[in-house]
Amino acid sequence: MNAQSQSDSQKDLPRLLVDIVSDPVCPWCYVGFKAFQHARDQIADEYHVLPRVRAYQLNPDTPSEGADRVAYYAKKFPDEKQRAEMVLQLKAAAVGAGFTFDPLGPTHLPNTRKAHQIIRLAHFDGAQERVTDKIFNAYWDDGADIGDDDVLIKIADDAGLDAANARRDLSQPLSINQVLAEAEAFRRAGVSGVPTFIVNERDGFSGALPPARLAEALRQAASQASVPASPQENGAAG
């Protein structure tokens, strides 16, 4: 079945809006995003799944120029054995989600506000999932500084966004404030760990679950949550 036929066949299915609250520098968010893509495929005959990637900053106080990631995590997790165990857990979880990556690869910790602006902007061009994929890949696989304007503009351009518009958006106070407000709203709502998945704007759960367990968790949440207005109707960014 081609993409158009699949899209047509899903029109009569119940709509499942899934907000994915995440941060590009969170390794578990990378795993969770990949797992979600597989989980969505597993329930594609049951639901028309509409993902929206929402802003959250694990380290909102990171300087605009970024910080030394190695030093940051050594301070946050001083137990070297604990850090090594986390790396093994992340690698195993990634394999379970159908990919591999090195959690120790990036040495720079950027402020992710600008990355979230590009992700939010991409929602309105229907390219949000593509842009999110590219930002995750750029940071975790290529070690790119996703707090840098030029890096983000290239990602946006490669994903099909208008590069000039993306550059303007990064400096727009409205765009900046929207991202900061969204991230803070999730924090105030009680989100303390990411990725967090919120189904139909009601029921949610946290954690980078394996695809099969994530698919089942989405089914269970869908059975308890009513379908909200469409993203276009309520004006939320995806």
Secondary structure as UniProt FT lines:
FT   HELIX           3..10
FT   TURN            11..12
FT   STRAND          15..22
FT   TURN            24..25
FT   HELIX           27..42
FT   TURN            43..46
FT   STRAND          48..55
FT   TURN            60..61
FT   TURN            64..65
FT   STRAND          67..68
FT   HELIX           69..76
FT   HELIX           80..96
FT   TURN            97..98
FT   TURN            103..104
FT   STRAND          108..109
FT   HELIX           113..123
FT   TURN            124..126
FT   HELIX           128..140
FT   TURN            141..142
FT   TURN            146..147
FT   HELIX           149..158
FT   TURN            159..160
FT   HELIX           163..170
FT   HELIX           173..188
FT   TURN            189..190
FT   STRAND          196..199
FT   TURN            200..202
FT   STRAND          203..206
FT   HELIX           211..224
FT   HELIX           231..234
//
